[in-house]
């Protein structure tokens, strides 16, 4: 599967795409609104960063307890239920006078539930498409993320001005409801990929099996840690440039869109192998310019260039799928997304703490340098070639 036409002709890919796109739009709009709301209430770079990315920390708990559900419940029911849960949580955040601690309690609950969502959607993508179509399908979903984040941050910034943060959160809740409707009406009622009940013990058992493979461990760490640190840089956009944060986020989404388009559609397999390492470094190196506290134009260019490096994650996901058994694909991808989001929360916590002690510019520089160092440390383990067919 090499063309977009073939991809959208695949049964059920279109409703999966639309549902995912609506969820991304909802997350983008409501995330910017919530970050603005918390920043106005507290003035704290740390709390603002955690409001936008901190709920990902709850993914650690979900990955350890709930993740087996990704392969053991019906995908349509899971996709619909998750979107409804997010709609309710976002609607609760629109309540006037809601204290900051209550906002974070709701966000923690969202992060816990979301730990299953990445595995459900990615496992369903793996079911809908053939093995040779996964990379293209994943790249299109990522492209939708980039496009909708560009639009979402721009529109979200406008909505915050026109309707205030709480009105913008209400728009996010409506978008989640639309995503739930598309999932319920557009997806078929597929059976679970694995038998048995989704339990904590089942989650631990499969996670241990996935982690036991050294090549998989290297891929997981490369997917999680450098990315999480760079997202820590992104979590300081509001604190670094309150009046231009939407532009910085949009430029980051544009760079990600460009990278995913090139990697998913135009790079031949041999070039994917050659460019994987440079892309992993590109993800963080441009952020080092923030040490000079650049103005909006230079900062936007650096963010856009760095975000092209997010395509490295797409190539690493393809590598992960090459040596993961089909019956574990949902939980394997769920573990990836839960770990990724959790490390993004850790990155936001670290960057926010550094910004409290120094300045947002210094914190972004230090966090980016740490990402570069981790990428270099992990490089030797990623030179190992995975087996052609996974059996464990």
N, C-alpha and C positions, 0 to 999 in steps of 0.2 A: 504494500500500500504506500504509494509515493505522492499522490496528488490530493488536494483538498476536496475535489469533486468525489473521489472514491471514498474519502473519509466521511463526508456528510451523507453519502448514500448508505452507509452502514446503518442497519436498523437500530434505533434508539440513541444513536450518538447525538442527534440534534436536540432532543429534550434534555439529555444529560448536559449538553453544552449550555443550553438556555438556563436551566436551573442553576448550574454553577455560576454562570455570568451574573444572574440576579443576586445570588448570595454574595459574590464579590462586590457588586455595586452597593449592596446593603452594608457590608462590613466597612467599605471605604468611607461612605458617607457618614455612617454613625461613629466610626473611629475618630475621624477628624472633629466631628461635633463634640464628642466626649472629651477628647484631648483639650479642645478649646474651653470647654466647661470647667474642667478640673484646673487648668492653668489660670483661668480667671478667678476661681475660688481660692486657690492656694498660692499661686505664684511660684510653685516648686517645680524645678526641672525634673526631679526624681519622680514625683507623683504624676506629672504630666506624661512622662515616658511610660510609667507603669500603667496609666489609664489606657494608653494606646496599644501597648505590647505586653504588659504584665500578665493578663489573663492566660497567656501562653504557659506561664509557670505551672498552672493547674493541669496542663497536659501531662506532666510527669506522673501525677496521681492517676489520671485516667489511663495512661499507657500501662501502668502497673496493675490496674484493676478491671478496666472495662474493655480493653482492646480486642479480646477474643470475640466480642460481639460483631466485629467488622466482617467476619466470615460465617457467623452463626445465626444471623437474623436476616430476614428478607430485605434485599437492598432497597426496594421501593418504599417499604414501610419505614426503614431507617432514614432514608433521604428525606421523606416527607416529614417525619417526626422531628428530625433535627432542625429543619427550617422553621417549623412551628415553635419549637422551643426557643430559638433565637429571636423570633418575632415577639414572643411574650417577654423575654428578658430585655429586649430593646425598648419595648413599650413601658416597662416598669421604670426604666431610667428617665423617662420623660416626666415623671411625677415631680411637680415643683417642690422645692425644699428638701429633696432627698439628700440626706447627709452623705459626705464623702465616703465614710466607712461602708455605708449601704451600697453605694455605687460599686465599690471594690468587691463586696460580697457577691453581688450579681455577676460581676465580671469573672470572678473565680468559678461560679457555677457554670457560666458559659464555657470557660476553658475546659472544665471537667467533661462536659457533654461533647465538646468539639473534638476531644481526643479520638472519638470513634468516627467522626465525619470524614477525615482524610482517608482512612482505610476503606470506608464504604464507597466513596466516590471513585477512588483509584482502583479498587478491586472490581467495581462495576465497569470501569473503562477497560480493564484487562479482560473482562468477560465479553464485552461488546465487540472489541477489536481483535484481530489476529495478532500474533506475536510481532510480526513485522510492521504492524500499524500502531503499536503502543507509543513509540517515540513521536510520531507525527501527531497522534491524538493528544498526547500530553503537552506537546509544544503548542497546539492550537488552544488548549485550555489555558496554558500559561500566557499565550498572546492575548486571550480574552481578559486575563487578570491585568496585564499591562495596559491594554486599551481602556478598560473600565476604571482602572485606578487613575489614569490620566484624566478621563472625563469625570470620574467620581470626586477626585480632589478638587478639580476646578469647579464642578457644580456644587460640591459640598461646601466649598468656601463661599460661594454665592448664596447658598441656602442659609448658611450660618448668619450672613449679613441680613438677609431678607426675613428669615423666620426665627432667628436666634438658635442656639444649640439644641434646645429641647424640641423645637419644631422640626429641626433636621433629623433628630433621632426618630421622630414619628414617621418621617419619610422612609428611614431605614427599616422600621418595623413593617411598613407596607411592602417594601421590596422583598423581605423575607417571606411574607405571606404569598406573594406571587411565585417565589421559588418553590414553595410547598405545593402550590396548585399545579405547577408544571410537572413536578416529580410525580404527583399522584395521577395525573391524567395522561402523561406522556410515556412513562416507563411501564414495562410489563412486570407482572408479579413473579419474578424469578425466585427459585428456591435458594436457600442458603448454600454457600460453597462448601461448608464443612458441617459435619454432624455434631450433635451434642449441644449441651446448654452453654451459653456464654457465662463462664464463671471466672473468679479470680485465679483459681488454680490452673485453669486452661490458659488464661492469659500469660501467667508466669511460665508455664511449660513451653509454649510456643516461642515466647520471647527468648527464653534460654536457648532453645534450639537455633533460632535465628542468630543469636549473638555468639554461639559456639564456633561458627566458621570465621577464621581469621580474615579472609578476603572481604566477607560481609561487614565485619567490624570496622575495617579500614574505610570502606565506603560510607558506612553510617557516620563515622566521625568526621569524614571529609564533607558530608552533606550538612552536618549539624553545626560544628563549632565555628568555622570561618564565617559562614552565613549568619549565625546568631550574633557574632560580634559586629558584623557590618550593619545588621538591623539595629544594634545598639546605637550606632552612629545616626541612623535614620530617626530613632526615637527622640533625638535632640533637635530635630529640625524646628519644632515650635519654639523651643527655648533659644536656639541660635538666631533665628530670624522670624519672629512672630508674624510680621507683615508679609513674609514671602514663603512661609512654610508650605502652603498649597502648591506653589511653583516648584519648590524642591521635590516634593513628593511626586508631582506630575512628571518632572524630568527623570526621576528614578524609574517610574513606571514606563516611560518612553524608552529608556535604555534597556530595560528588561524585555520589552516588546521586541526591540531590534535583535537582541541576542537570541531570544527564543525562536524568532523567525529564521534567522540564519542557521541555527543548530538543527532545528526540526525539519526544515524544508530543503536547504541548499548544501549543507555540508555532507560530503561523501564519508563513508565509514572511516577511511584511512585518515581523513582530516580531523574527524572527531577525536581520534586517539591522539593526534599530534597537538591539537589545540586545547585539550582538556586542562592540562597543567597551566598554560598561560592564562586561560580564562579564570581559573581559580585565583591566580594572583591579581588579575585585573579587578576582581571584585573589591579589593581593599586598597590597593596602592593609590588610586586617585584621591582617596579621602585624606591622605597625608598632607595635602595642600591646605587643609583647614587650620593647620598650625599657624598659617599666615593671616587667618581671619579674613578670607576673601569676601568681596562684595557679592551681590546676588547673581551677577552674570557668570563669574568664574566659578562660584559655588555650584550653580546649576549645571554648568558644563562638566565639572568634576563628578557630580552625582550621576549624571546621565551616562558618562563613560564607564564609571565603576559598575553601574547596574547592568551593562552588557554582560559582565562576568557572571550574572545569575544563571546564564545558560549552562555553566559548568554543572549545576545541579541537575539539569535535564539529562546531560550525558551520564552522570553518575547514577541516576535512576534507571536508565537503560541498562547499565552495567549490573545494577542490583537485580533486575528482573531476569538477566541472563542466567543467573545461578541460584534462583529461588524457585522451589516447587510451586506449581500452579495452585495447589490447595492451600498454600500459605501466602498467596500473593496479597490478599486483602490485609492480613495482619502485618505482613512485611512492609507494605507501603504505609499502613497505619502507624507502625512503629517509626518509620521515617518521618512522617508528617508530625506526629506527636513530639518526637525528639527535636525536630527542626523548630517547631513553635515554642517548645519549652526552652531551648537554647536561645531563641530570639528574646524570650522573656528574661532569661539570665543576662543576655547582652544589654537589654534595656535597663535592668537593675544596676549592672556594673557601670554602664555609661552614665546613667542618671546620678549614681553615687559620686563618681568622679567629677561630674559637672557641679554638684553641690560643693565639693571641696576646692575646685579650681574654676574653670569656665567651660561652657559647652564646646568651644573650639578646641581647647586642650584635651578634653575628654574624648572628643571624636578622633583626634589625632592618635592618642594612646590606644584607643580601642581598635582603630584600623591597623596600627602597627602590630598589635597582638594577633589580629587575624592573619596578617602576612606571616608572622612567625609560626603560627599553628599550621598553616598551609605548607610551609617548607618542611616542617617536622613530619607531616603525614605523607609527603610525596613518595618516600621509598616504599611504603606499604602498598601504594596504589600502582606501582609498576608491576606487581604480580598479576598474571593473567588468570581470570576466573575459568573454571571448567566450562566446557561447551554446553553440557546438560547438567542441571542441578538434580541431586538426589537427596540432599540433606540440608 
